[in-house]
């Protein structure tokens, strides 16, 4: 599969020089372990996406020099948001002091230190980063073949929620993180015809086209991507709504690893103890379903746009592209004409991170949300499935996407989610074979109609 090896990320730059030659005694128990607990153990523990554990000295000691190299090069922790734009609350970037500490520890022979200096272990409830009130698990295992490409799988899980529920946190956990690249859990409303004829627990390669439309109460509840972690929806007193009688649909991207294996993934939910003040909604906008990427193009640009149909607050962004993606930018064009870039950063298919804005962004009615992405469809991209192919929108890795998952809070708890955003500008253009884009150069960002 096209996932980078985390081991190679750690070992690829071992020869980098230390940032400090401080002779001060730095030990694992007193100085390094607190940093690992705060910034690393969410992924670096058994059953998670990282290939090595950092829970104990015995676990971490063999990786001391690789840890130094990774933090000096800023490959770890992974993070892609350009800091010159809107501040991000969940930025895991290590401070210069923390980097110096890990570097000094590795340079000093990586001593363990006094056991009395160890902080209390970080605890994980049955592996969860949250304390779920409800866990919904796939009723049957998916059998992953040893080799070959596996199309996206959709599985209906009958829950039949006995009453309306407001969800304040969700965490999707792969049963086998070696083969689950990413997945999402969607609400299927009680009146939805989505996967109407599906047998619960069975796996289908159809159904993707309904996601994100909200036609009959479908709505994204939670996601899993390497490095993403659990999602919380409590900003501004918000929560996500799950109507009585709803079921769930898991959409999963599996990757083969050279041997046959299985997976049985699940989602954990935390319910609100009190009614929310506002509603949290994860919208998959703007998206460029009309994208065309020319063969051999090293920096193909694609632009998409939606316009807000009511006043909302933007609290989260998670770009989404496939293996040709290079970078992503989101701009807001306010009703008064002011243009602001709120997020910009490189894209890494293997680390599909989400970004919580430190302060919610007011998005007045009439504001245009513009996504700008670039792709490398040339032979220089070693992950490119076919540089001779003109690429269109599609769900598989050899296709492409240019989109974002954005988190917003809506004042009206009963809002029809289909009415929050409307496609505008470049997203209204028809796809034309042989015509690249839509691009900023080819499209005038005129006011939405």
C-alpha positions in Angstrom: 0.0 0.0 0.0 1.0 3.6 -0.4 1.3 4.3 3.3 4.6 5.6 4.4 6.4 3.4 6.9 6.6 5.2 10.2 9.8 3.4 10.8 11.3 4.9 7.7 10.2 8.3 8.8 12.1 7.9 12.0 15.2 6.3 10.5 15.4 8.4 7.3 17.3 11.2 9.0 19.2 9.6 11.8 22.3 11.5 10.9 20.9 14.9 11.7 23.1 16.8 14.2 21.8 17.6 17.6 20.2 20.9 18.4 22.1 21.1 21.7 25.3 20.0 23.2 24.2 20.7 26.7 26.0 18.5 29.2 23.1 18.6 31.7 21.9 15.2 32.8 18.6 14.4 31.0 16.8 11.2 31.8 13.9 9.3 30.4 11.9 9.1 33.6 12.2 12.7 34.6 12.4 14.6 31.4 11.4 12.6 28.3 8.5 10.5 29.5 6.3 13.5 30.3 6.8 14.8 26.7 5.9 11.4 25.2 2.8 11.1 27.4 1.5 14.5 26.2 2.5 14.3 22.6 3.2 10.8 21.4 1.5 8.0 23.3 -1.8 8.5 21.6 -0.3 6.8 18.5 2.8 5.2 20.0 1.2 2.4 22.0 0.0 -1.2 21.2 -2.9 -1.4 18.9 -2.4 2.1 17.4 -1.1 3.2 14.0 2.5 3.7 15.1 4.8 0.7 14.6 6.5 1.1 17.9 5.4 1.8 21.5 6.7 4.7 23.7 4.9 3.7 26.9 8.0 2.6 28.8 11.7 3.1 28.8 12.3 -0.5 27.5 10.0 0.4 24.6 11.5 3.7 23.8 15.2 3.2 24.4 16.0 1.4 21.1 14.5 4.4 19.2 16.4 7.2 21.0 18.5 8.4 18.0 15.6 8.0 15.6 13.4 10.0 17.9 16.0 12.8 18.0 16.2 12.8 14.2 12.5 12.8 13.8 11.8 15.8 16.2 14.8 17.8 14.8 13.5 17.4 11.3 9.9 18.0 12.5 8.7 14.8 10.9 7.2 14.0 14.3 4.7 14.8 15.5 3.2 15.1 12.0 1.6 18.5 11.4 1.0 20.5 8.2 -0.9 23.7 9.1 1.1 26.9 8.1 1.3 28.9 11.4 0.9 32.3 9.6 -2.8 31.8 9.2 -5.6 31.2 11.8 -4.2 29.7 15.0 -4.9 26.0 15.5 -5.9 24.7 19.0 -4.8 21.1 18.6 -1.3 21.8 17.3 1.0 19.1 18.6 4.2 20.7 17.5 6.9 20.3 20.1 8.4 23.4 21.7 12.1 24.1 21.2 12.7 23.1 24.8 11.1 19.7 24.3 13.1 19.1 21.1 16.3 20.0 22.9 15.3 17.7 25.8 14.8 14.7 23.5 18.0 15.5 21.6 20.1 15.9 24.8 18.8 12.6 26.1 19.7 10.7 22.9 23.1 12.4 22.8 23.8 11.5 26.4 23.3 7.8 26.0 19.6 7.8 26.6 19.7 7.0 30.4 16.7 5.8 32.2 17.1 7.8 35.4 15.5 7.3 38.8 12.3 5.3 38.8 10.9 7.7 41.4 11.0 10.5 38.8 8.5 8.8 36.6 5.1 10.5 36.2 2.0 8.4 36.7 1.2 6.3 33.6 -1.2 7.8 31.1 -4.4 5.6 31.2 -6.5 4.5 28.3 -9.9 3.0 28.9 -9.8 -0.3 27.0 -7.7 1.5 24.4 -10.1 4.4 24.0 -9.1 8.0 24.1 -12.6 8.8 25.3 -15.0 7.1 27.7 -17.8 6.0 25.4 -21.4 5.7 26.6 -22.1 3.4 23.6 -19.9 1.3 21.4 -21.2 0.1 18.0 -19.1 -2.6 16.4 -19.3 -4.3 13.0 -21.3 -7.5 13.6 -19.0 -9.5 11.2 -15.4 -9.4 10.3 -14.2 -8.2 6.9 -11.7 -10.6 5.3 -8.8 -8.6 3.8 -6.9 -10.4 1.0 -3.2 -10.6 1.0 -2.7 -8.6 -2.1 -4.5 -6.4 -4.6 -6.6 -3.2 -4.5 -9.7 -3.3 -2.3 -12.5 -1.1 -3.2 -14.2 1.0 -0.5 -16.5 -1.1 1.6 -19.9 0.0 3.1 -21.5 -2.0 5.9 -24.9 -1.2 7.4 -25.1 -1.7 11.2 -28.5 -1.8 12.8 -28.6 0.3 15.9 -32.2 1.7 15.9 -31.4 4.3 18.4 -34.4 4.1 20.9 -34.6 7.9 21.3 -33.1 11.1 19.9 -29.5 11.5 21.0 -27.0 14.4 21.1 -23.4 13.3 20.7 -20.6 15.3 22.2 -17.6 13.1 21.1 -17.0 10.2 18.8 -14.0 7.9 18.2 -13.7 5.3 15.4 -11.2 2.6 16.2 -10.0 0.0 13.6 -10.0 -3.6 14.8 -6.9 -4.1 12.7 -5.0 -0.8 12.2 -2.5 -2.4 9.9 -5.2 -2.7 7.1 -7.6 0.2 7.8 -6.3 3.3 6.1 -9.3 5.4 6.9 -13.0 5.1 7.6 -16.1 7.1 8.5 -19.3 6.4 10.4 -22.4 8.0 9.1 -25.9 8.3 10.6 -28.6 6.7 8.4 -31.8 8.5 9.4 -35.0 6.6 10.2 -36.6 7.6 6.9 -33.5 7.1 4.7 -33.6 4.7 1.8 -29.8 4.6 1.7 -28.7 0.9 1.5 -32.4 0.0 1.8 -31.8 -3.5 0.5 -28.5 -4.1 2.3 -28.2 -7.0 4.7 -26.9 -5.7 8.0 -23.3 -6.7 8.6 -22.6 -7.6 5.0 -20.1 -5.6 2.9 -21.0 -3.7 -0.2 -19.0 -1.7 -2.8 -22.0 0.6 -3.5 -23.5 3.4 -1.5 -20.8 6.0 -1.6 -22.9 8.3 -3.7 -25.4 9.0 -0.9 -22.9 10.2 1.7 -22.9 13.9 2.4 -26.2 14.6 0.7 -28.3 14.7 3.9 -31.4 14.0 1.8 -33.1 11.7 4.4 -31.1 12.4 7.5 -27.7 11.0 6.5 -25.0 12.7 8.4 -21.3 12.2 9.2 -20.9 11.2 12.8 -17.2 10.2 13.2 -14.0 9.5 11.3 -10.7 7.6 11.6 -7.5 8.6 9.8 -3.9 8.0 10.9 -3.1 10.7 13.5 -6.7 12.1 13.6 -7.7 10.8 17.0 -11.2 11.3 18.6 -13.4 14.1 17.6 -15.2 16.4 20.1 -18.2 18.5 19.2 -18.6 20.6 22.4 -17.3 23.9 21.1 -19.7 26.8 21.9 -21.9 24.2 23.8 -22.6 22.2 20.6 -23.3 18.5 19.9 -24.2 16.3 16.9 -27.8 15.1 16.5 -28.8 11.5 15.9 -32.6 11.1 15.5 -34.6 8.2 17.0 -34.6 5.1 14.9 -31.3 5.8 13.1 -28.8 3.2 12.2 -25.1 3.6 11.2 -23.1 2.9 8.0 -19.4 2.4 8.1 -17.4 3.3 5.0 -13.9 1.8 5.1 -10.8 1.9 3.0 -8.8 -1.2 3.4 -5.3 -1.9 2.2 -3.6 -5.3 1.7 -0.4 -6.0 3.6 0.9 -9.2 2.0 -1.0 -11.7 4.1 -4.6 -12.5 4.6 -6.1 -11.0 7.7 -9.4 -9.7 9.2 -10.9 -6.5 10.6 -13.8 -5.7 12.9 -13.9 -2.0 13.5 -16.1 0.0 15.9 -17.1 3.5 17.0 -17.5 4.9 20.5 -20.0 7.7 21.3 -20.3 10.0 24.2 -23.8 11.4 24.8 -24.6 14.9 26.0 -25.8 15.1 29.6 -27.7 18.3 28.9 -29.4 19.7 25.8 -26.9 21.5 23.5 -26.9 25.3 22.9 -26.0 25.0 19.2 -25.7 22.2 16.6 -22.4 20.8 15.3 -22.4 19.7 11.7 -19.5 18.2 9.7 -20.0 19.3 6.1 -18.0 17.8 3.2 -17.6 21.2 1.4 -16.4 22.7 -0.8 -15.8 19.8 -3.2 -14.7 19.7 -6.8 -16.7 16.9 -8.4 -15.9 18.5 -11.8 -12.1 18.3 -11.4 -9.9 17.5 -14.4 -6.2 16.8 -13.8 -4.1 16.6 -17.0 -1.6 13.8 -17.6 2.0 14.5 -16.6 1.1 17.8 -14.9 3.4 18.5 -11.9 1.3 21.3 -10.3 -2.3 21.0 -11.4 -4.6 23.4 -9.7 -8.3 22.7 -8.8 -10.7 25.2 -7.3 -14.1 24.6 -5.7 -16.5 26.9 -3.9 -19.7 27.0 -1.8 -21.7 29.9 -0.4 -23.1 30.0 3.1 -26.9 30.4 3.1 -27.1 31.4 6.8 -24.9 32.7 9.6 -22.6 30.0 11.0 -19.3 29.6 12.8 -16.5 27.6 11.3 -14.5 25.6 13.9 -12.7 22.9 12.1 -11.2 21.9 8.7 -9.8 18.7 7.4 -8.6 18.7 3.8 -9.1 15.6 1.7 -7.3 14.5 -1.5 -5.7 11.3 -2.7 -2.2 10.2 -3.7 -1.6 12.9 -6.2 -2.4 15.7 -3.7 0.3 18.3 -2.9 -1.2 21.1 -0.9 -4.6 22.6 0.1 -5.7 26.1 1.0 -9.1 27.4 2.2 -10.1 31.0 1.7 -13.1 32.9 2.9 -14.5 35.7 0.7 -16.8 37.7 3.0 -19.9 39.6 1.8 -18.0 42.9 2.0 -15.4 41.6 -0.4 -12.6 40.9 2.1 -10.6 37.8 1.3 -8.9 35.8 4.1 -6.9 32.5 3.9 -7.8 30.6 7.1 -5.8 27.4 6.4 -2.9 26.4 4.1 -0.6 23.5 4.2 1.0 20.6 2.4 -1.0 17.4 1.9 0.1 13.9 3.0 -2.2 11.0 2.1 -0.8 9.0 5.0 -1.6 11.6 7.6 -5.0 13.0 7.0 -5.1 15.4 10.0 -7.9 17.6 11.2 -7.4 21.2 12.5 -9.5 22.8 15.3 -9.4 26.6 15.1 -8.4 28.2 18.3 -11.2 30.7 18.0 -14.4 30.0 16.0 -14.6 31.9 12.8 -17.8 33.9 12.1 -19.1 33.0 8.6 -21.9 35.4 7.7 -24.6 34.5 5.2 -23.3 35.1 1.7 -19.7 34.2 2.6 -18.0 32.1 -0.1 -15.7 29.2 1.0 -13.1 28.5 -1.6 -10.9 25.4 -1.7 -7.7 25.5 -3.7 -5.6 22.4 -4.2 -2.7 21.3 -6.2 -1.7 17.9 -7.6 1.3 16.1 -8.9 0.2 13.8 -11.8 3.7 13.4 -13.1 6.2 10.6 -13.1 8.1 12.4 -10.4 5.4 11.5 -7.9 6.4 8.0 -6.8 2.9 7.3 -5.5 1.2 8.2 -8.8 -0.8 5.2 -10.1 -0.6 6.3 -13.8 1.0 9.7 -14.9 -0.3 9.2 -18.4 -3.9 9.3 -17.3 -6.2 12.3 -17.2 -7.7 12.1 -13.7 -11.3 12.8 -12.6 -13.2 12.8 -9.4 -13.7 9.3 -7.9 -13.6 7.3 -4.6 -10.6 5.1 -5.3 -6.9 6.0 -4.9 -6.3 6.0 -8.6 -9.1 8.7 -8.9 -8.8 12.1 -7.1 -10.8 14.3 -4.8 -10.4 17.9 -3.9 -12.6 18.6 -0.9 -12.6 19.3 2.8 -14.5 18.2 5.9 -15.4 21.3 7.8 -16.9 21.6 11.3 -19.5 24.3 11.8 -21.9 25.3 14.6 -25.4 26.4 13.7 -27.6 28.4 16.1 -30.8 26.6 15.1 -30.9 23.1 16.4 -33.5 22.0 13.9 -31.8 23.3 10.8 -32.2 21.3 7.6 -28.6 20.6 6.9 -29.2 20.6 3.1 -29.8 24.4 3.3 -26.6 25.5 5.0 -24.3 25.7 1.9 -24.9 26.0 -1.8 -22.4 25.2 -4.6 -21.3 28.4 -6.3 -18.7 29.8 -8.7 -16.3 27.2 -10.1 -18.2 24.3 -8.6 -21.1 25.1 -10.9 -19.1 24.5 -14.1 -19.5 21.3 -16.0 -16.5 19.0 -16.3 -15.0 19.1 -19.8 -12.5 16.4 -20.8 -9.2 17.9 -21.8 -9.9 21.2 -19.9 -7.9 21.3 -16.7 -9.2 22.8 -13.5 -11.3 24.6 -12.6 -8.4 26.9 -11.8 -8.1 30.4 -10.4 -6.8 31.6 -13.7 -9.6 30.1 -15.7 -12.4 31.0 -13.3 -13.4 34.5 -12.2 -14.4 34.4 -8.6 -17.5 36.4 -9.2 -20.2 36.7 -6.6 -22.4 33.6 -6.2 -25.8 33.6 -7.9 
